[in-house]
Each structure stands twice: as C-alpha cells, then as structure tokens.
Amino acid sequence: MKIAFFGAHQFEREFFDRYNARKGHEITFLEEHLRPETAVLAAGHDCVCVFVNDTVDATVLGLLAEQGIQLIAARSAGFNHIDLDAAKRLGIPVVRVPAYSPFAVAEHAVALILTLNRKTHRAFNRVRDGNFSLDGLLGFDLHGKTVGVIGTGKIGQVFAKIMIGFGCEVLAYDIAPNYSVREMGVQYQPLGDVLRKSDIVSLHCPLVTATHHLINGDSLARMKPGAMLINTSRGGLVDAKALIDALKSGHIGAVGLDVYEEEADLFFEDLSGQVIEDDVFARLLSFPNVLITGHQAFFTKEALQGIAMTTLDNVSEFEATGDSKNKIRGR
Ligand code: NAD
C-alpha cells in the first residue's frame, strides 16, 4: 500500500525502513503532523499512519475520506486521539498496535519512582559540581511500602510484578480484575481504598470518558499525605490544576509524569529556544518534587521494533484480506 506516514521522526524511520524491506509498502515519511491544514499531503496514498500527537478528528477524517484513504494505521496502543465514530461513519477502518513492549512502559514508571525517591538526577549534577553534600537527597526504602496500581492490563501487570520484586505490597483497582494478577499476590480493592492506603499510586488504565480526570481534587485529597503519583498512561487521567494545588499544599509528596493532557503542542519537539506558553505545564516544571519526561516511556529499541512490525503487518493484512486482527472494533 502507499502509506503517508505523518509526524515521522528519524528515530522510527530506521525501524520502519528495515522491516518494510520485507513487506514492500511504499512509505512517504512526512515530518508534518496530521492536521486539517496538512491532510492534503495524504493525496495519492491509500493509508495514513499516525502517532498520538496527530489530529485525527472528524474534520481531518472527512478530508482523508475525500482523498480516498482506505485505512488509518495508528502506530500506538492508545487511540483516544482518533474519532472512531467519525471514522466508522466515513467507512475508514482504524488499526493499531495493541501491544509492543509492556516492559518499556512499566520499567519507565519504575525509573520515575526511583529517581524521585533517591534523587539521582540531583545527585548527578551535584557530584559533577564537586558538591558531595547529602542534604535534600533523603529517600525511603521501597521494601515494605504499599503501591497502588490503577489498571492491571498488560503494562499494569508488569509494573505490579516489578514492585512485588522490590518487596512492596501491591494493591490494585481495575473494572475487570484479572485472576493471574491475584495469583501474583496483588489485592484488588475499591479505588478509594487503593488511593487511601498507597504510598505510591501508578496509573495504567486507558483514557476513556469514565477515566477522564480520574485523579482530580477529590481523589488527590483521598491519597495518603506525602504519597507519590506516577502517570505513564495518558495526560487526561489527571486534572493538572488540581495536582498543582495538591503539590502546593504539600499533600502530594512527589509526582512523576510521562504524559500531560495538553502535550500535543509540546512533546516530541525541541522547543528549548522558545517560551513555554502553557502556564499549567510551566508551574508543574517549577516543583522540585515533580519529574516530567516527554512521553518517552515506550521508547526502547524493542518497543520501536515491535511498533514497526505490527503496524506494517496490520497494513499488509488489511491489503490482503480487507480486515485486520488489530482493527479497533468500537468501544
Ligand atoms: P491494557 O488494555 O492491556 O490494560 C488497560 C487496563 O485498564 C485493563 O485491565 C482495563 O480493564 C483497565 N481499565 C479500563 N477502564 C478502567 C477504569 N475505568 N478504571 C480502572 N481500570 C480500567 O492497556 P496497556 O497496554 O496496559 O496500556 C495502558 C495504557 O498505557 C494505555 O491505555 C496507554 O494510554 C498507555 N501507554 C502509554 C505509553 C507511553 O509511552 N507513555 C505507551 C503505551 C501505552
């Protein structure tokens, strides 16, 4: 198929080019993100490949349908950025990469926890500067602490297993509890109890209407004083303004974020020479106990290889059969 690959980064091209040598699609790598203004670049292609910061709303889908686009191939697991109802109405199927490396994301959540706790990011700079003072670097043993996992799917399960390995007690909340997670020794409890009892809460559920601002002023107030919150799932799970209030009051002790609700205008680009206009984001950056990474939890070699393989396999399968096992079939 002829694929218009929007928002292409150099780091992913190498993985797609290598695997496509076996698949034989014609890929046009476009640096532009998919937007109403750039949708015209899809002309002459059969398929549009998108990432989480592309706009795939009803307007864009309408423009793609006019150009005869037959397939949207999301090179991500999450698909909250795609208007599935509009795609269905227009008869454009959407395929995605349901799993690539749950280890990549779970391990990044752990990296955020360890960095926030033991302050290795601050120690790195201090020691290079010849400052060997330990003031301000005090952490806590993870062993024996209670960790709450919200969403025990593929990533949440790997995360829970790692935390059990640290000697933590793991509590979980999921609308669909999983037997194999219970077998690991994880206790499912109501959301309020998980929030109240956990020293660390890590979010691993998808962003859907029911989970939008799952962490808001009320839920933050229910968390243990001094607790740590980790979000490697989707920015919209957390009400960032309420989080700022909870950080200012000292109720929340530390926050690790790999995602942010308004990240589309920020992440994946070098904006180091520009003024950040998002005041909420700028305020979050100003806290010493907040660590933000720019949606890099997925960013391992194994994950990029898996994303390239599944995306191109999805396109090949659709080309051959008109369907794909990774087609999103509605919620
Ligand atoms: P998954 O579908 O395997 O698991 C999601 C789990 O959340 C399921 O067990 C589901 O029952 C549960 N869930 C659904 N609604 C819920 C609710 N209202 N309350 C509690 N639990 C609920 O997904 P996954 O592969 O583990 O991925 C989890 C999320 O991680 C994705 O939705 C995606 O947004 C995010 N993600 C982030 C990155 C990154 O780079 N930061 C990369 C991949 C995925």
Boltz pocket constraint, residues with backbone or C-beta under 6 A from the ligand:
constraints:
  - pocket:
      binder: B
      contacts: [[A, 77], [A, 78], [A, 98], [A, 99], [A, 102], [A, 105], [A, 150], [A, 151], [A, 152], [A, 153], [A, 154], [A, 155], [A, 156], [A, 173], [A, 174], [A, 175], [A, 176], [A, 203], [A, 204], [A, 205], [A, 206], [A, 207], [A, 210], [A, 211], [A, 232], [A, 233], [A, 234], [A, 258], [A, 259], [A, 295], [A, 296], [A, 297], [A, 298], [A, 299]]
      max_distance: 6.0
